[in-house]
């Protein structure tokens, strides 16, 4: 069983299926191929990583890459075939898809990869720079249509996910009886027990204790911080409330 980190970018166009949805579909397809079909497979959470928004960079709406970690018995060839087949099938005609696959057990310069990801959040990077680094680090980086510009974001997304301090988790979470129709309180311990989330984190960076009470209201969304999937919360009177949509925009 190996751990893989997979990232895609630039697969969509206005009015088409989003890159995050395509990433979730790829993760699901890969998990379906586990050799032992009775084995429990934990849900692969996809993280969205915001990249630089600049006139020289083509993007659909937000310029973000989508990344997930996979634990699998599959070998590299099978993983890549499933990824590429789905990308070719689902990517928008006008898109420039890129795919990056990292064997997390391999020996590579993680600091260089993280540095590339962080730089891609504030500067314009080139395909040549991305290919050069991928070759140096032994990362499989390929383009699958259009200009292939998405390879830049795909490689950057790997680095940002590995930094452990970047990304918003795609989708929302269902916790117990909470269905958004009425606010409800949970303890931190309850939240961790009934969801894939690992910690509850204040917007100032504090990990909350298990007995702290959280008021859930609206959509429950998460971020990737301190190398964990975290529910982000803000102060609410003497307690806490899940972070607002406005607060989450910064992530």
ABEGO torsion letter per residue (X at the ends): XBBBBBBBBGABBBGBBBAAAAAAAAAAAAAAABABAABBBBBBBBBBBBBBBBAABBBAAAGBBBBBBBBBABBAAAAAAAAAAAAAAABBAABBBBBBBBBAABBBBAAAAAAAAAAAAABBBBAAAAAAAAAAAGBBBBBAEEAGAAAAAAAAAAAAAAAGABEBBBEBBBBEABAGABBBBBBAAAAAAABABABBBBAAGBBBBAABBBBBBEBBBBBBBGGBBBBBBBBBEABBBBBBAAAAAAX
